[in-house]
Amino acid sequence: MYDALVVGAGPAGLMYSRVLAAKGFKVAVVEKNEQLAVKPCGEGISARVLKTAEIEKSDYNRFISHVIKGAVIVAPNGKEVIVKEEGEMGYVIDKKNFLRVMGEYSASTGAEIYMKEPVKELTFQKDHWLVKTRTMELEAKLLVGADGYLSFVSRTLGLEKPGERKVIPAIQYVMPNVDVHDPDMTYFFLGNDVAPKGYVWIFPKDGRLANVGIGVQGAAPKAYLDKFIKMHPEIFKKVDILEFRGAAVTIGGMLSEIVTDHAILIGEAAGQVIPLTGGGIHTSIAGGKIAAEVTAKALEEGNLSKQRLSEYKDKYNEYWGKRIKDSLKGLHAIEKLSDDELNQLAEILSPEDVVNLANGENVASVAVKLLKHPLFSIKLARALLS
């Protein structure tokens, strides 16, 4: 009998299992894939992520591919908004190695991790779950769904309503010889001809490798990414494609229900992704951490009711949930803008405004600035302040 069984060994599940096992609880993690980090990812993180994840600095070199000093956001007309900070703004990581380190930390606290064990059946029996995987039957007092945007747990438990989760298709190439102006910067390209209601990204990695990807709405991502590469020979003159992956990304905000009796959702399974950027590593690690702190107390009290576990949702919403909600407001407003309006926005917003808007932080200050402009007062500011 486990105190908690976590479905999914991504950032949320590994953080949750580590924190809970470190408190002396018996925890198991079951992962459907044979290896970690199967889903494609731009692999860019802010420096703050590693602090939230409590990774030792001595382990950074095991997964950091490149130190990033800033970002270049390119408007449809080619105008660049350059975001820079003193020191290290973030990193491009090797996500597989990053999750290996997180898995190592989790296992070192006593969590048991089982790979290639997709969940086949979930049955609640009086006061605990019976979980059948490919080769095992496990029992647990608490079930934790950390199984991503195709969450078996969320759908089986009825926490995810039909059509509630909004996803967009995203694809990514890993390419050598990508010739960007400054390899210490990340690049984001906007425009309805570039990536309808989305963006193209270039994240330089170690050597001359780069992650080159796209997320779009209502369009074929590969066709647009291939067109973008063809239209920019100055960047992609000598490239090849070493890897090609595709997946969907949750951009609709958090699910309305992420807690029920004896069960919770964390990470992308719960919709813990910043909608405007599609970034979910930091939000998922934070979700796993907060959930573990709350469920540890609930387990000690012997109370795993929905009401008791709802403290996790409340604590998450204080900061992270608000960011996700505000970013979703920004996404809904920006995805309606024409290329001309996106160009005007690039003239108005400062680099700090762009970062805040993208991350769902201090959006009220961005809205106040936009209120001074008649066009954006109607189209953006009011939406952000609603």
C-alpha positions, 0 to 999 in steps of 0.5 A: 500500500503506497501513500501516493501513486503518481502517474507520469514521470515528467517535471511535476510528477518527479518533483511531487514524488521527491518532496513527498518521499522526503517527508517519509511517505511511501511513493511510487511513480509509473511512467508509460514510456520507456524513457524520460522526456519523450514529448518535444520541448523547446527546452528553454527555462529561466534561471528561476526554474532551477531554484524552484526545483532545488537543483544543486549547482554542482549538477547544472553541467549535467543538463545545461546545453547553453547559457542564455543572456536574453531573448529577441522577439521579432515582429512581422515587419522585422522590428526586434524587441530585445530583452536582456538581464544582467547575468544569466537570464536562463538556459537551454537544457537537455530535457532528458538529462534534466529529468534524469537528474530530477528522477535521481533526486526523487529516487534518492529520497525513497520514491520508487519509479517504474518505467514502461508501465502505462496505467490500464485500469483505475478502481476506487475501493472504499478508501484507496485506489487499485491501479493496474498497469502493464505488469503490476497491480498497485494500491495507494491512498492517493492518486496523482495524475501527472500524465500530461495533456492526454491525461488518462487520470483526468478523463477516467476520474471525470475531472476533465470535461469534454472539450475543456482542454484547448491544445495546439499542434507544435513541432520541432526540429533539432538542426545543426549549423543554425546561424543566428546573429547572437547564439547567446540569445533565444529568438521568437518570430511573430506574424500571421504569415509566420505562425498563425496565432502562435510563433516560431522559436529558435533556441541555440544549444551546445555547439551549433545545434539549435531547437527550431520549432513552431506552435500554431492554431488552425493551421498545419505547423510543419508547412509553416515551419518549412516555409519559414526556414526556406524564407530565411536562408541567412539563418538556415543556409547549411542546415540539416534536420537531425530530429523531428518531433511533434505533439500538442501543447495545452494553452487553455489555462487550468482545468476547472476541477483538479481535485477530488476525493483521494485524487489530484492533478498536477502539471500539464494534466491540470493545465498548468501551462503558461498559455501565451508561451506554452511553457510548462516546466516551471509551472509544473514543478511548482505545482508538484511541489505545492501539491506535495506539501499539502497532501503530506499534511492531508495524509498525516491527518488521514483526511484525503477528501476533496475539501481538504485537498482543495488547499492545494488548488487555493495555494497554487492559484495565489501566484501560479494560477493567477499568472496562467489566468492573466496569460490566457487573457493576453493570448485571447487578445493578441491572437486577434491582432493583425500583423499591422497591429502586432507591429504597432505593439512592438513599437509601444511595449518595452522589453519588460512589458513583453516579458510581463505580458508573455508570462502573465506577470504585472499585466495591469501595468502593461494594460495601463500603458495600453490604455493610452492608445485608442486601438489597444485600449479596446483590443488589449487593455480592457481584456487584460484588466477584466 
